[in-house]
Amino acid sequence: MNVTLIMVSSVNGKITNGEDPDVTHWTSREDAELFSELKQKQNLIVMGSSTYEAGKNRLQLSNNTLRVVITRSPDKYQADIVPGQLEFTDESPPELIKRLSAKGYTEMLLTGGATINSLFFKYNLINTIRLTIEPKLFPIGKNIIIQDQPQVNLRLVKMQKLNTRGALHLTYKVIS
Ligand SMILES: NC(=O)c1ccc[n+]([C@@H]2O[C@H](COP(=O)([O-])OP(=O)(O)OC[C@H]3O[C@@H](n4cnc5c(N)ncnc54)[C@H](OP(=O)(O)O)[C@@H]3O)[C@@H](O)[C@H]2O)c1
């Protein structure tokens, strides 16, 4: 399974502006368009339960895309399940990838947040990172990864300027 992590951050690497869970309050229209286009091309999107909670009011389900939410309490989300479109699991990332690979999925878009990103990094399962850097500094906020995360080495393979204010979209390969 090829796993691509997609995130948007401030220049100082914050993925939230303080405690505000709604990233649409500070991300650019151009980044939103890029993210939306990319999601439409995916048939598998995976996220943590806090990211699901933060964005569920804007979630647009589709027949062609399976969204999987990682939670330690899948039973809590029974009422939200839409078979084939929105599922909840307490599988570990390797277990999830094994099961979904057996079903024929080959590409996964991982959409955060920090906790689930680190869980995937722990098992060395992320191949590519697509990161938009918005030209902002936030004094407080969540980071792309959590604190007990080991170092990850990256190689930049593509750089796009998204708008005149200088939002940058960077594509990195994870290297060992
Ligand atoms: N800027 C961006 O690109 C971007 C992208 C994504 C998210 N975000 C923001 O980031 C925030 C969410 O990040 P987050 O790090 O708090 O949450 P997260 O990674 O989205 O989800 C964390 C949750 O996953 C569940 N979980 C499942 N397995 C786990 C395990 N083995 N260990 C620990 N937790 C496990 C836990 O909730 P349960 O109680 O359900 O088990 C945990 O609270 C939101 O505010 C969101 O808006 C920003």
The ligand as an SDF file (V2000), in Angstrom:
LIG
                    3D

 48 52  0  0  0  0  0  0  0  0999 V2000
   -3.7170   21.1830    9.3110 N   0  0  0  0  0  0  0  0  0  0  0  0
   -3.9890   19.9650    8.8960 C   0  0  0  0  0  0  0  0  0  0  0  0
   -3.6330   19.5620    7.7920 O   0  0  0  0  0  0  0  0  0  0  0  0
   -4.7530   19.0370    9.7930 C   0  0  0  0  0  0  0  0  0  0  0  0
   -5.0170   17.7400    9.3570 C   0  0  0  0  0  0  0  0  0  0  0  0
   -5.6930   16.8810   10.2170 C   0  0  0  0  0  0  0  0  0  0  0  0
   -6.1080   17.3130   11.4600 C   0  0  0  0  0  0  0  0  0  0  0  0
   -5.8380   18.5830   11.8270 N   0  0  0  0  0  0  0  0  0  0  0  0
   -6.2650   19.0390   13.1610 C   0  0  0  0  0  0  0  0  0  0  0  0
   -5.6000   18.2660   14.1270 O   0  0  0  0  0  0  0  0  0  0  0  0
   -6.4710   18.0290   15.2170 C   0  0  0  0  0  0  0  0  0  0  0  0
   -6.5560   16.5350   15.4740 C   0  0  0  0  0  0  0  0  0  0  0  0
   -5.2780   16.0000   15.7090 O   0  0  0  0  0  0  0  0  0  0  0  0
   -5.0380   15.0090   16.9350 P   0  0  0  0  0  0  0  0  0  0  0  0
   -3.6280   14.6090   16.9290 O   0  0  0  0  0  0  0  0  0  0  0  0
   -5.5980   15.6430   18.1400 O   0  0  0  0  0  0  0  0  0  0  0  0
   -6.0220   13.8140   16.6060 O   0  0  0  0  0  0  0  0  0  0  0  0
   -6.1160   12.6440   15.5020 P   0  0  0  0  0  0  0  0  0  0  0  0
   -4.7650   12.1390   15.1750 O   0  0  0  0  0  0  0  0  0  0  0  0
   -6.9980   13.1010   14.4050 O   0  0  0  0  0  0  0  0  0  0  0  0
   -6.9330   11.5700   16.3330 O   0  0  0  0  0  0  0  0  0  0  0  0
   -6.4580   11.1590   17.5910 C   0  0  0  0  0  0  0  0  0  0  0  0
   -7.4200   10.1780   18.1970 C   0  0  0  0  0  0  0  0  0  0  0  0
   -7.2970    8.9210   17.5630 O   0  0  0  0  0  0  0  0  0  0  0  0
   -7.7380    7.9200   18.4640 C   0  0  0  0  0  0  0  0  0  0  0  0
   -6.7770    6.8160   18.4590 N   0  0  0  0  0  0  0  0  0  0  0  0
   -6.9300    5.6700   17.7600 C   0  0  0  0  0  0  0  0  0  0  0  0
   -5.9230    4.8380   17.9670 N   0  0  0  0  0  0  0  0  0  0  0  0
   -5.0800    5.4520   18.7900 C   0  0  0  0  0  0  0  0  0  0  0  0
   -3.8510    5.0760   19.3640 C   0  0  0  0  0  0  0  0  0  0  0  0
   -3.3020    3.8890   19.1300 N   0  0  0  0  0  0  0  0  0  0  0  0
   -3.2300    5.9620   20.1460 N   0  0  0  0  0  0  0  0  0  0  0  0
   -3.7760    7.1700   20.3870 C   0  0  0  0  0  0  0  0  0  0  0  0
   -4.9690    7.5650   19.8800 N   0  0  0  0  0  0  0  0  0  0  0  0
   -5.6170    6.7150   19.0880 C   0  0  0  0  0  0  0  0  0  0  0  0
   -7.8940    8.5810   19.8330 C   0  0  0  0  0  0  0  0  0  0  0  0
   -9.2800    8.8950   19.9950 O   0  0  0  0  0  0  0  0  0  0  0  0
  -10.3930    7.8020   20.4870 P   0  0  0  0  0  0  0  0  0  0  0  0
  -10.8530    8.3150   21.7920 O   0  0  0  0  0  0  0  0  0  0  0  0
  -11.4410    7.8560   19.4200 O   0  0  0  0  0  0  0  0  0  0  0  0
   -9.7140    6.4860   20.5780 O   0  0  0  0  0  0  0  0  0  0  0  0
   -7.1500    9.8810   19.6600 C   0  0  0  0  0  0  0  0  0  0  0  0
   -7.6530   10.9070   20.4830 O   0  0  0  0  0  0  0  0  0  0  0  0
   -7.8200   18.6340   14.8510 C   0  0  0  0  0  0  0  0  0  0  0  0
   -7.9500   19.8900   15.4840 O   0  0  0  0  0  0  0  0  0  0  0  0
   -7.7440   18.8170   13.3580 C   0  0  0  0  0  0  0  0  0  0  0  0
   -8.4570   19.9100   12.8840 O   0  0  0  0  0  0  0  0  0  0  0  0
   -5.1760   19.4590   11.0430 C   0  0  0  0  0  0  0  0  0  0  0  0
  1  2  1  0
  2  3  2  0
  2  4  1  0
  4  5  1  0
  4 48  2  0
  5  6  2  0
  6  7  1  0
  7  8  2  0
  8  9  1  0
  8 48  1  0
  9 10  1  0
  9 46  1  0
 10 11  1  0
 11 12  1  0
 11 44  1  0
 12 13  1  0
 13 14  1  0
 14 15  2  0
 14 16  1  0
 14 17  1  0
 17 18  1  0
 18 19  2  0
 18 20  1  0
 18 21  1  0
 21 22  1  0
 22 23  1  0
 23 24  1  0
 23 42  1  0
 24 25  1  0
 25 26  1  0
 25 36  1  0
 26 27  1  0
 26 35  1  0
 27 28  2  0
 28 29  1  0
 29 30  1  0
 29 35  2  0
 30 31  1  0
 30 32  2  0
 32 33  1  0
 33 34  2  0
 34 35  1  0
 36 37  1  0
 36 42  1  0
 37 38  1  0
 38 39  2  0
 38 40  1  0
 38 41  1  0
 42 43  1  0
 44 45  1  0
 44 46  1  0
 46 47  1  0
M  CHG  2   8   1  16  -1
M  END
$$$$
